Amino acid sequence: MKFRIPFEIAFRYARSRKDTGYLSFISKVSLVGMSLGVIVLTVIVSVMNGFDTELKHRILGAVPHVVLVDQGAHLDRDVLMSNPDVAYVARFQQRQGMVVGRNASKLITIYGVDAVSEPSVSVISSHMVDGEMTVLTPGSNAVVIGQTLGYQLGLRVGDELAIVLPKPNASGHSVKPVLAKVTVEGFFELESELDYSLILISLEDLQGISGDNRAGFRIKLHDIFAADSYVLAILEQYGQQVETSSWTEQYGDFFETVKMEKVMMFVLLSFVVMIAAFNIVSGLSMMVKDKASDIAILMTLGLPSNSLMLVFVIQGAVIGLIGIILGLVVGLPMAYFVPEIVNFIEQIVGGRMLAGTYFSEVPSDVRYGDIAVVVVVSIVIALSATLYPAYTASRLDPAEVLRRE
């Protein structure tokens, strides 16, 4: 009974056709603005999630989550595999160097891998565009490189490539370059920066070139974000007998930047919803002025101030909720079909939106946790917009209002 009267009055005002002029127009603008705000937030957040997911797949799916180099700990693969956080362990070595091709020279990263184990720890084998990963057999001196790197160096399958690696002397006080000739036997394409700077070779061949036969292992974790805690656990167990590195050292700041951009984009686009909320404030303020005599009568009949405030809170909440629902009805399908929508627009204008980037199409990843945040933020903004007009209505002086009438 306590809340029934405010609800009945609010919905009666909502159904009333008396205020069909400018006041009704403001309400419709508020509803459309709220819908547009939710649509924009839903689509943009999903696209930002899509870029984040694609980058993690293309980069973190190819680079090692953790690398361990034995410095005297006598690491055992089976012992490492027994850790519940570990998905797979493969023999591995990594070196920085330079390659010299027909057209140019490039600084690159070289992965010495086990071709049999590589598909279990990396997505590169599933992104081969020419050749197979199985060509990386010991003694073959075969390499697989990024397709873009191959274009830059002017290479094709079967071409010879010169690799230059720095090699410290026995005392470790000086470094001399070591030159090796290898044969390009395949190309991969991850559509990421790794296409420009990564070369894969058999582990045994890389050890022969570098002269470093220390046991190294590449660790694939079930949860990539557990890399740092896994490294700490290894260091606690083995200390300085193991040299460790993780993906966060090279790419941690990059993905933190992507995350920050997503948050900033969400905050900025929330202003679209806030603009719609100002329309709610304007519409309700005009309604308070239009219904001043009704409010005065209700107050003289004994309607409490908090119930009177609730009338206008409900009015604004209805506009906000309808706008949010319409925004989700339109925004969710758009978020799911962003690639198709963008491709259609590109066909009409005759250009590519992502030309010059790693991506062939705009990715989208709809996460319902983020959609829930969009809904909650929109509801909070809509309800906040009702407070000032509702408070104004509750502070009217019935005697003064009725005297003017």
C-alpha positions as CSV (number, residue, x, y, z in Angstrom):
1,M,0.0,0.0,0.0
2,K,2.9,2.3,0.8
3,F,4.4,2.1,-2.7
4,R,1.2,1.4,-4.6
5,I,-0.1,5.0,-4.7
6,P,3.2,6.5,-6.1
7,F,3.3,3.8,-8.8
8,E,-0.3,4.4,-9.8
9,I,0.2,8.2,-10.0
10,A,3.4,7.8,-12.0
11,F,1.9,5.4,-14.5
12,R,-1.2,7.6,-14.8
13,Y,1.1,10.5,-15.7
14,A,2.9,8.3,-18.2
15,R,-0.3,7.3,-19.9
16,S,-1.7,10.8,-19.9
17,R,-2.1,12.4,-23.3
18,K,-2.5,15.9,-22.0
19,D,1.2,16.7,-22.2
20,T,1.6,15.8,-25.9
21,G,3.5,18.9,-26.9
22,Y,7.1,19.9,-26.1
23,L,7.2,17.9,-22.9
24,S,6.4,14.7,-24.7
25,F,9.0,15.6,-27.3
26,I,11.7,16.0,-24.5
27,S,10.7,12.6,-23.1
28,K,11.1,10.9,-26.5
29,V,14.5,12.6,-27.0
30,S,15.6,11.3,-23.6
31,L,14.5,7.8,-24.5
32,V,16.2,7.9,-27.9
33,G,19.4,9.4,-26.3
34,M,19.5,6.6,-23.7
35,S,19.1,4.0,-26.4
36,L,21.8,5.4,-28.5
37,G,24.1,5.6,-25.5
38,V,23.6,1.9,-24.7
39,I,24.0,0.9,-28.4
40,V,27.3,2.8,-28.7
41,L,28.6,1.4,-25.4
42,T,27.6,-2.1,-26.2
43,V,29.2,-2.1,-29.7
44,I,32.4,-0.2,-28.8
45,V,33.1,-2.3,-25.7
46,S,32.6,-5.5,-27.7
47,V,34.9,-4.3,-30.4
48,M,37.6,-3.4,-27.9
49,N,37.2,-6.8,-26.4
50,G,37.5,-8.3,-29.8
51,F,40.8,-6.5,-30.4
52,D,42.0,-7.6,-27.0
53,T,41.1,-11.3,-27.7
54,E,42.6,-11.3,-31.1
55,L,45.9,-9.8,-30.0
56,K,46.1,-12.3,-27.1
57,H,45.5,-15.2,-29.4
58,R,47.9,-14.0,-32.1
59,I,50.7,-12.9,-29.8
60,L,50.3,-14.9,-26.6
61,G,49.3,-17.9,-28.6
62,A,52.7,-17.9,-30.3
63,V,55.2,-16.5,-27.7
64,P,56.2,-18.6,-24.7
65,H,54.2,-18.0,-21.5
66,V,57.3,-18.8,-19.4
67,V,60.8,-19.8,-20.5
68,L,63.2,-21.7,-18.1
69,V,66.9,-22.1,-18.8
70,D,68.8,-24.7,-16.7
71,Q,71.8,-23.1,-15.0
72,G,72.6,-26.2,-12.9
73,A,69.2,-27.2,-11.5
74,H,68.9,-30.3,-13.6
75,L,65.3,-29.5,-14.7
76,D,63.2,-32.5,-15.5
77,R,60.3,-32.2,-18.0
78,D,58.1,-34.7,-16.3
79,V,58.5,-32.9,-13.0
80,L,57.6,-29.6,-14.6
81,M,54.6,-31.2,-16.3
82,S,53.3,-32.4,-12.9
83,N,52.5,-28.9,-11.8
84,P,48.7,-28.4,-12.1
85,D,49.1,-24.9,-13.5
86,V,51.1,-26.2,-16.5
87,A,49.4,-27.3,-19.7
88,Y,52.4,-28.4,-21.6
89,V,56.3,-28.3,-21.5
90,A,58.5,-28.4,-24.6
91,R,62.2,-28.1,-25.2
92,F,63.1,-24.6,-26.3
93,Q,65.8,-22.0,-26.9
94,Q,65.5,-18.4,-27.8
95,R,68.1,-16.0,-29.4
96,Q,68.2,-12.5,-30.7
97,G,70.0,-11.9,-33.9
98,M,70.0,-10.5,-37.4
99,V,69.0,-11.9,-40.8
100,V,70.3,-10.8,-44.2
101,G,68.1,-11.4,-47.2
102,R,68.1,-10.3,-50.8
103,N,66.6,-6.9,-50.2
104,A,67.4,-6.0,-46.6
105,S,68.6,-7.0,-43.2
106,K,66.4,-7.2,-40.1
107,L,66.8,-7.7,-36.4
108,I,64.8,-10.8,-35.4
109,T,64.0,-13.3,-32.7
110,I,64.9,-16.9,-33.3
111,Y,63.0,-19.7,-31.6
112,G,64.7,-23.1,-31.4
113,V,61.8,-25.6,-31.2
114,D,60.9,-29.2,-31.2
115,A,58.7,-29.6,-34.3
116,V,56.8,-32.5,-32.7
117,S,55.9,-30.6,-29.6
118,E,55.4,-27.2,-31.2
119,P,51.6,-27.6,-32.0
120,S,51.0,-28.3,-28.4
121,V,52.5,-25.0,-27.2
122,S,51.9,-22.6,-30.1
123,V,49.3,-21.6,-32.6
124,I,51.9,-21.0,-35.3
125,S,51.6,-24.5,-36.9
126,S,47.9,-23.8,-37.5
127,H,48.7,-20.5,-39.2
128,M,51.1,-21.8,-41.9
129,V,50.4,-20.3,-45.3
130,D,53.2,-22.2,-47.1
131,G,55.1,-25.3,-46.0
132,E,54.7,-27.3,-42.8
133,M,56.3,-27.1,-39.4
134,T,57.5,-30.7,-39.7
135,V,60.3,-29.6,-42.0
136,L,62.2,-28.3,-38.8
137,T,64.1,-31.6,-38.3
138,P,67.6,-31.7,-36.6
139,G,70.4,-31.2,-39.1
140,S,68.1,-29.8,-41.9
141,N,69.1,-26.1,-41.3
142,A,65.5,-25.3,-42.3
143,V,63.6,-22.3,-41.0
144,V,60.0,-21.1,-41.0
145,I,59.6,-17.3,-41.0
146,G,56.8,-14.8,-40.9
147,Q,55.3,-14.1,-44.3
148,T,55.7,-10.3,-44.0
149,L,59.3,-10.8,-43.0
150,G,59.7,-12.9,-46.1
151,Y,58.3,-10.2,-48.3
152,Q,60.6,-7.6,-46.8
153,L,63.6,-9.8,-47.4
154,G,62.5,-10.8,-50.9
155,L,62.4,-14.5,-50.0
156,R,60.5,-17.5,-51.3
157,V,60.4,-21.2,-50.2
158,G,63.8,-22.8,-51.0
159,D,65.8,-19.6,-50.8
160,E,68.9,-19.3,-48.6
161,L,69.0,-16.9,-45.7
162,A,72.0,-15.7,-43.6
163,I,71.6,-15.6,-39.8
164,V,74.0,-13.6,-37.7
165,L,74.1,-14.4,-33.9
166,P,76.2,-12.8,-31.2
167,K,78.4,-15.4,-29.5
168,P,80.3,-14.6,-26.2
169,N,83.8,-16.0,-25.9
170,A,84.7,-18.5,-23.2
171,S,85.5,-15.7,-20.7
172,G,82.3,-13.9,-21.4
173,H,84.1,-10.5,-21.7
174,S,83.7,-10.1,-25.5
175,V,81.2,-11.1,-28.2
176,K,81.9,-12.1,-31.8
177,P,79.3,-12.6,-34.5
178,V,78.5,-16.1,-35.8
179,L,77.2,-16.5,-39.4
180,A,75.1,-19.4,-40.4
181,K,73.3,-20.3,-43.7
182,V,69.8,-21.7,-43.5
183,T,67.1,-22.5,-46.0
184,V,63.6,-21.0,-45.9
185,E,61.1,-23.9,-46.0
186,G,57.8,-22.3,-44.9
187,F,55.9,-19.1,-44.0
188,F,53.4,-18.4,-41.3
189,E,51.0,-15.5,-40.9
190,L,49.7,-14.6,-37.5
191,E,48.6,-11.1,-38.5
192,S,50.5,-9.6,-35.7
193,E,53.9,-8.0,-35.1
194,L,55.5,-11.5,-34.9
195,D,55.1,-11.8,-38.7
196,Y,57.8,-9.1,-39.0
197,S,60.4,-10.4,-36.6
198,L,60.1,-14.2,-35.8
199,I,62.0,-17.2,-37.2
200,L,61.6,-20.8,-36.1
201,I,64.4,-23.4,-36.5
202,S,65.1,-26.8,-35.1
203,L,66.3,-26.6,-31.5
204,E,69.3,-28.8,-32.2
205,D,70.3,-26.6,-35.2
206,L,70.0,-23.4,-33.1
207,Q,72.1,-25.0,-30.4
208,G,74.7,-25.9,-33.0
209,I,74.8,-22.3,-34.3
210,S,74.8,-20.6,-31.0
211,G,77.1,-23.1,-29.2
212,D,74.7,-23.1,-26.2
213,N,73.6,-26.6,-25.2
214,R,71.9,-25.7,-21.9
215,A,68.6,-27.3,-21.4
216,G,65.7,-24.8,-22.0
217,F,62.0,-25.4,-21.6
218,R,59.0,-23.5,-22.9
219,I,56.1,-23.6,-20.4
220,K,52.5,-23.3,-21.6
221,L,50.2,-22.4,-18.7
222,H,46.4,-23.0,-18.4
223,D,46.1,-19.4,-17.2
224,I,48.5,-17.0,-19.0
225,F,48.0,-14.4,-16.2
226,A,49.5,-16.8,-13.7
227,A,52.9,-16.5,-15.4
228,D,54.4,-14.2,-12.8
229,S,53.3,-16.3,-9.9
230,Y,54.6,-19.4,-11.6
231,V,58.0,-17.8,-12.1
232,L,58.1,-16.8,-8.4
233,A,57.4,-20.4,-7.4
234,I,60.2,-21.6,-9.7
235,L,62.6,-19.1,-8.3
236,E,61.7,-20.1,-4.7
237,Q,62.3,-23.7,-5.6
238,Y,65.5,-23.5,-7.6
239,G,66.9,-20.0,-6.9
240,Q,69.7,-18.9,-9.2
241,Q,70.0,-22.3,-10.7
242,V,67.3,-21.5,-13.2
243,E,67.1,-18.5,-15.5
244,T,63.5,-17.4,-16.0
245,S,61.5,-15.1,-18.2
246,S,57.8,-14.6,-19.0
247,W,55.5,-13.0,-21.6
248,T,54.8,-10.1,-19.2
249,E,58.3,-8.8,-19.5
250,Q,57.9,-8.1,-23.2
251,Y,54.1,-7.7,-23.7
252,G,52.7,-6.9,-20.2
253,D,52.8,-3.2,-20.6
254,F,51.3,-3.5,-24.1
255,F,48.2,-5.4,-22.9
256,E,47.9,-3.1,-19.8
257,T,47.7,-0.2,-22.3
258,V,45.0,-2.0,-24.3
259,K,43.0,-2.5,-21.1
260,M,43.4,1.1,-20.1
261,E,42.2,2.2,-23.5
262,K,39.1,0.1,-23.1
263,V,38.4,1.7,-19.7
264,M,39.0,5.2,-21.0
265,M,36.8,4.6,-24.0
266,F,34.0,3.3,-21.8
267,V,34.2,6.4,-19.5
268,L,34.2,8.8,-22.5
269,L,31.3,7.1,-24.2
270,S,29.3,7.1,-20.9
271,F,29.0,10.8,-21.5
272,V,26.5,9.9,-24.3
273,V,24.3,8.4,-21.7
274,M,24.8,11.4,-19.4
275,I,23.6,13.7,-22.2
276,A,20.4,11.7,-22.4
277,A,20.2,11.9,-18.6
278,F,20.2,15.8,-18.9
279,N,17.2,15.4,-21.1
280,I,15.5,13.4,-18.4
281,V,16.2,16.1,-15.9
282,S,14.8,18.7,-18.3
283,G,11.7,16.7,-19.1
284,L,10.9,15.9,-15.4
285,S,11.5,19.5,-14.3
286,M,9.0,20.6,-16.9
287,M,6.6,18.0,-15.7
288,V,7.0,19.2,-12.1
289,K,6.1,22.7,-13.3
290,D,3.2,21.4,-15.4
291,K,1.8,19.2,-12.6
292,A,2.4,21.8,-9.8
293,S,-1.4,22.1,-9.0
294,D,-1.7,18.3,-8.9
295,I,1.3,18.0,-6.6
296,A,-0.1,20.7,-4.3
297,I,-3.5,18.9,-4.1
298,L,-1.8,15.5,-3.4
299,M,0.3,17.1,-0.6
300,T,-2.8,18.7,1.0
301,L,-4.4,15.3,0.9
302,G,-1.5,13.9,3.0
303,L,0.8,12.3,0.4
304,P,4.2,12.2,2.1
305,S,7.2,13.9,0.5
306,N,9.1,10.7,-0.1
307,S,6.1,9.2,-1.9
308,L,5.9,12.3,-4.0
309,M,9.6,12.0,-4.9
310,L,9.0,8.4,-5.8
311,V,6.4,9.4,-8.4
312,F,9.0,11.3,-10.4
313,V,11.8,8.8,-9.8
314,I,9.5,6.2,-11.3
315,Q,8.7,8.5,-14.3
316,G,12.4,8.9,-15.1
317,A,13.3,5.3,-14.4
318,V,10.6,4.2,-16.9
319,I,12.2,6.4,-19.6
320,G,15.6,5.1,-18.7
321,L,14.7,1.4,-18.6
322,I,12.8,1.5,-21.9
323,G,15.7,3.3,-23.5
324,I,18.2,0.7,-22.1
325,I,16.0,-2.2,-23.3
326,L,15.7,-0.7,-26.8
327,G,19.5,-0.1,-26.8
328,L,20.2,-3.7,-25.9
329,V,17.7,-5.0,-28.5
330,V,19.5,-3.0,-31.2
331,G,23.0,-3.0,-29.8
332,L,23.6,-6.7,-29.1
333,P,22.9,-7.9,-32.7
334,M,25.1,-5.0,-34.0
335,A,27.9,-6.1,-31.6
336,Y,27.6,-9.7,-32.8
337,F,27.6,-8.8,-36.5
338,V,30.1,-5.9,-36.4
339,P,32.5,-7.6,-39.0
340,E,29.6,-8.1,-41.5
341,I,28.3,-4.5,-40.9
342,V,31.8,-3.0,-41.5
343,N,32.4,-5.2,-44.6
344,F,29.1,-4.0,-46.0
345,I,30.0,-0.4,-45.4
346,E,33.5,-1.0,-46.9
347,Q,31.9,-2.4,-50.1
348,I,29.7,0.8,-50.4
349,V,32.6,3.3,-49.8
350,G,35.2,1.2,-51.7
351,G,37.9,1.2,-49.0
352,R,39.2,-0.7,-46.0
353,M,38.7,0.6,-42.5
354,L,41.7,-1.3,-41.1
355,A,44.0,-0.8,-44.0
356,G,47.6,-0.8,-42.9
357,T,47.0,-2.7,-39.7
358,Y,47.4,-6.4,-38.7
359,F,43.6,-7.0,-38.9
360,S,41.7,-8.0,-42.0
361,E,38.3,-7.2,-40.3
362,V,37.0,-5.5,-37.2
363,P,36.8,-8.2,-34.5
364,S,34.1,-8.4,-31.8
365,D,33.8,-10.3,-28.6
366,V,30.5,-9.8,-26.7
367,R,31.2,-10.4,-23.0
368,Y,28.0,-10.4,-20.9
369,G,29.9,-9.3,-17.8
370,D,30.7,-6.0,-19.6
371,I,27.2,-5.7,-21.0
372,A,25.9,-6.0,-17.4
373,V,28.3,-3.2,-16.4
374,V,26.9,-1.0,-19.3
375,V,23.3,-1.7,-18.0
376,V,24.1,-1.0,-14.4
377,V,25.9,2.3,-15.2
378,S,23.1,3.4,-17.5
379,I,20.5,2.6,-14.8
380,V,22.5,4.5,-12.2
381,I,22.8,7.5,-14.5
382,A,19.1,7.5,-15.3
383,L,18.0,7.2,-11.7
384,S,20.5,9.9,-10.6
385,A,18.9,12.2,-13.2
386,T,15.5,11.9,-11.5
387,L,16.7,13.0,-8.1
388,Y,16.8,16.8,-8.6
389,P,13.3,17.1,-10.2
390,A,11.9,14.7,-7.6
391,Y,13.4,16.7,-4.8
392,T,12.1,20.0,-6.4
393,A,8.6,18.5,-6.5
394,S,8.7,17.5,-2.8
395,R,9.7,21.0,-1.8
396,L,6.8,22.8,-3.4
397,D,4.6,25.0,-1.1
398,P,1.0,23.8,-1.7
399,A,-0.5,27.0,-0.3
400,E,1.6,29.2,-2.7
401,V,0.8,27.0,-5.7
402,L,-2.9,26.9,-5.0
403,R,-3.0,30.6,-4.4
404,R,-1.5,31.2,-7.9
405,E,-4.1,28.9,-9.4
